[in-house]
Amino acid sequence: MPRIMMRQMKRGQTGVITAVKVGGELGRRVRDMGLVPGTQITVQGRAPLYDPVALRVMDGTLTLRNNEADHIEVEVSEAREGRQS
């Protein structure tokens, strides 16, 4: 399965986080939100200018700015890749 950065995911696409490639305060905040390797996510939608992105994570909804999503690597499911809702 292909690995991409979360920012590149399309609406309705599902994947599993494989790496969080940022340290410091931003890395800690991202991990504190539950975005750690092994976590399944689904892109629910994006704002009109594509920032922020709304994610479905562990039965909840979370929004991230694109500059935060740029540091999260995701292994995407090919079956749902590119699906538009």
N, C-alpha and C positions, 0 to 999 in steps of 0.2 A: 504494500500500500504506500502511496506517495506521502512524503512529508513536506509540509509547507508551513509558512508562518501564519499565525491566526488571522492577521490582517487580510490575507489573500483568500480566506474562506468566503464562500457564497452563502446567501440566505437559504436556510433549510439544510445546509451541509452539516454532517456530524463527523466527529473525530475524537481521538484520544490524545491528550497532551503527552508529548515525549520529552520535552525539555523546557526549562525556563532559563533563558540565556541572558540574564541580567542580575547583577548583585546590588549591594547597597540598599538604600531605603526603598527604591522602586521594586527590587526583587523581593524584599521582605513583604511589602504591601500586596504584591501579586500573590505570593504564597499564602499570606494570611487570609486572602479571599477564597482560598480553596483551590486555586489554580496550580496544581502540582502534577508531576508526571503520573500517569495512570488514570487521571480524571477524564471522564467522557464529557464532551460539550457539544452543543448544537447551536448554530447561529440562528437566532429568532428573527433578527431584522437589523436594519441600519437606519440611522437618521438620514434626512434628505440629502445632506452633503457627505454621507458615508462615515461620519464621525459623530457620536460614538457607535459602537456595535453592541447589540443586546444578545446575551448568551443565556442558554438554558444550562444550568450547572446544578447537579444534585437536587433536583426538584425545586429549584429557585431560579430567579432571573437576576442577571448581573450585567452591568454595562461597563465597557472599557473604552478608553480613548485609543485611537489608532497607534499613538506612540507607545502605549503599553502593550498592545497586541503585537507590535513588531518584534517583541522579545520572546514570544511564546511559540514554540514549534509544536505542530500537531500532525499526527498521522491520520489522514482522512480516509473515510470509507468511500471506495470508488463507486459503489452502488448508488449513493446519494449525491455524489459530487456534481455540482453545478445545478442542482434542482432548484427551481424557482417556485416560491409559494406566493 
